């Protein structure tokens, strides 16, 4: 069997494990809540206030680059890579659609990479590095936050595990790049302050 075939089989097996074997009616509503974009509005507001009160000198670059991070992750995953790869979501795949638990509708046709995974790992990476560089704190829970959102995507049947893994890696890479832009801007601000 080819490597591609082995990876596909492993992906299907992991999907079956998460979506079928580990599913429970008592978890369905929780998973739907985790993947709902409005659930996390308080988290975004928390970060807005946190950065304002704790990183005021760098507040505008942090907010601007958070928006840039989200824009890049969303556009790259949804508009560039998904149509190019063209991998059907489990809920759109004719060989799987009637055998999985699809509790969230289906969304678009293609699923690789998951935009939820790309967006949230992008923001988690960017915020993690910002907080580490600015406040010397390591908020590892940010990656757990991104992970549970990814897990929920597989649980409800709208993504293969491979979709969220690739999305997570892509988002991490983009978040790292935008954090480099932040570090550069941070150095510029510090330099200006030192000259005054």
BELWOLIN-V249458 format. One record per residue. N is the residue number from 0. RES is the residue in one small letter. OMEGA is omega in whole degrees, -180 to 180 (999 if undefined). Layout:
n=[N;N]
res=[RES;RES]
omega=[OMEGA;OMEGA]
This chain:
n=[0;1;2;3;4;5;6;7;8;9;10;11;12;13;14;15;16;17;18;19;20;21;22;23;24;25;26;27;28;29;30;31;32;33;34;35;36;37;38;39;40;41;42;43;44;45;46;47;48;49;50;51;52;53;54;55;56;57;58;59;60;61;62;63;64;65;66;67;68;69;70;71;72;73;74;75;76;77;78;79;80;81;82;83;84;85;86;87;88;89;90;91;92;93;94;95;96;97;98;99;100;101;102;103;104;105;106;107;108;109;110;111;112;113;114;115;116;117;118;119;120;121;122;123;124;125;126;127;128;129;130;131;132;133;134;135;136;137;138;139;140;141;142;143;144;145;146;147;148;149;150;151;152;153;154;155;156;157;158;159;160;161;162;163;164;165;166;167;168;169;170;171;172;173;174;175;176;177;178;179;180;181;182;183;184;185;186;187;188;189;190;191;192;193;194;195]
res=[x;x;x;x;x;x;x;x;x;x;x;x;x;x;x;x;x;x;x;x;x;x;x;x;x;x;x;x;x;x;x;x;x;x;x;x;x;x;x;x;x;x;x;x;x;x;x;x;x;x;x;x;x;x;x;x;x;x;x;x;x;x;x;x;x;x;x;x;x;x;x;x;x;x;x;x;x;x;x;x;x;x;x;x;x;x;x;x;x;x;x;x;x;x;x;x;x;x;x;x;x;x;x;x;x;x;x;x;x;x;x;x;x;x;x;x;x;x;x;x;x;x;x;x;x;x;x;x;x;x;x;x;x;x;x;x;x;x;x;x;x;x;x;x;x;x;x;x;x;x;x;x;x;x;x;x;x;x;x;x;x;x;x;x;x;x;x;x;x;x;x;x;x;x;x;x;x;x;x;x;x;x;x;x;x;x;x;x;x;x;x;x;x;x;x;x]
omega=[-179;177;179;179;178;179;179;178;179;179;179;-179;179;175;-180;-180;-175;-173;-176;-173;-177;-179;179;178;-179;179;-173;-178;179;-178;176;178;-179;-177;179;-176;-177;177;-171;177;177;178;180;177;177;-179;178;179;-180;-179;180;-175;-176;-178;-170;-179;-177;-171;-177;176;179;-180;-179;-178;171;178;177;178;180;-179;-180;-179;-177;-179;-178;-177;-172;-173;-178;-169;-178;-180;-179;-180;175;179;-179;171;177;-178;175;-178;-176;179;-176;-167;-178;-178;179;172;179;-174;-176;-171;-176;-178;-178;-178;-172;-174;-176;-1;176;178;175;-179;-179;-178;-173;175;174;179;180;180;-179;-179;179;-178;177;-178;179;-177;-174;-173;-179;177;180;-179;-178;-179;178;-180;174;177;180;-178;-177;176;178;179;-180;179;179;-178;-176;173;-179;179;167;174;179;178;-177;176;179;177;179;178;178;180;178;179;-180;178;177;180;-180;176;175;175;178;-180;178;180;178;179;178;180;179;180;179;180;-178;-179;-178;999]
